[in-house]
Amino acid sequence: MAKQLQASLEQVGPTTSRAKVRSHTVLVDRPVDRGGADEGPVGGEYQLIALGGCFTSHLLAAIRAREFEVSAVKVEATGTLDGTPERFTEFTLSVSATCDDLELLRKAVLIAERACQVVNTLKLAAKVMVTVQQAQAV
């Protein structure tokens, strides 16, 4: 059965809007060098947060459900902008974590990649790459 997610936005300044999702509120704005007040990320940056957040949520759930010995998970979401009109042409998720068995981490990453709604949606429009590496010992 299909379900919907909703965000409501309203203008709160000359270049700033407030977005509400469930009980959460965030600001959206343009950087100063593009005429904004830099009160919050731009929409494209929120798209990277959505991609990284969805993927990381699924990754942590996969690790927890399988009781994998993986900790200190970090995910870096990067988007490449190009074209006229400008659009994202490629996304990269770089995953690092502390683990003794890199193959278990790779398995959890694959599970998360297959389950993440944002990854599945974006793959229809642009290349999405996921890389994995063990975190360096401190």
N, C-alpha and C positions, 0 to 999 in steps of 0.2 A: 504494500500500500504506500502510495506517495505521501510524503510529508513536506511541510514547508518550514523554512526558517525565515525570520523577519528582522530587519533593522529599520529603525525610524531615524531620520535625520532632520534637524532644523537649524536654520541660520542663527548664529549667536554673535556674529561680528561681521565686518566687511568681507572677510575671506574665510571665516571660521564657521564650521557647523559642529553640532553636537550629535553624536550617534548614540542611540540607545538600543541595546539588545538584552532581553530579559531584564535583569536587575543591574546591568553594567552600562556605564557611560564612558565614552571616549570622545576626544576632539579630533577633528580632521581639518587640516589647514595646509597652506602652501608655504614653502620656505621664504624667508625674507628676500632672497635674490630673485624670486619669481613673483614678488608683489604681495606676499602673504605676511602674516604675523608670527608664523612658526609656532603656533599653539598646539600642534599635533602633527603626526605623520600625514602624508598625502595618501590618496586612495591606492596608488600602486604599491606603496610601502605596506599598507594594510593587506594588500593581496599577498605579499610575501609573508606577513605575519600569519595570515589564514593558511597558506600552504605549509609553512613550518609548524604552526600550531596544531593543525589537523594531523599531519604526519607524526609529530612528536607524541601527541596523545595516543595514537594507535601504536606507536613503537613502545611506549612505556607500558601500555596495556598488554602487549604481546610478551614483553619481558616478564612482567609480573605474573601473568597467567601461567607461564611455563616455568616460573621460578628460576630463570636464567641468572647466573652470577654476572650481572652487568650493572655497572653504576656510573655515576658522573657523566650521564648522557648529554651531549651537546649537539645541536643541529644548527647549521648555518644555511639560511635560504637566500639564494641569489637569483636575480632576474636580469636578463639582458634585454634592453630596449633598443628597437631599431624600426626603420621604415617610416613611410608617410602615408597615412597618419601613423604616429608613433604607437608601437604596441610591444608587448612582451613577445620575444621570439624564442626564448629558451629559459628554462629554470634549472637550477642545480640545488640539490639538498646534500650537504656534506655532513656526514654523521661521524662523531668520534665518541668513544666511551672507554671506560676502564673495564677490561675483561681478560680472562685467561684463555678463552676459546673464541677466537675471531669468527669461526664458522657459526657459533651460536648467535653472535651479534648479527652476522649476515642473514641468518634465517629470520631473526626478529625484524630486521629491516625489510626484507622481502614481504613478510606478512603485513607490515605496516603500509608498505607501498601499495599492495593490492587492496587493502581495506580503506585507505584514505579517500574520502569523497572528493577533496580538493585536487589531489593528484589525478584521480580518475577523470575529473572534469577537464583539467588543464591539458592532459595528454591528448585531448581531442583537438586542441588549438596550437600547441607548441611542444617542443621537445622537453621532456622532464628527465633529468639524470640524477641518480642517487649514488653517492660515493661513501665508502666506509673505511674507517681506520681506527686502530686502537689508540687511546689517549697515551701520551707520554707519561711515564712514571715520574712522580714529583719527588 
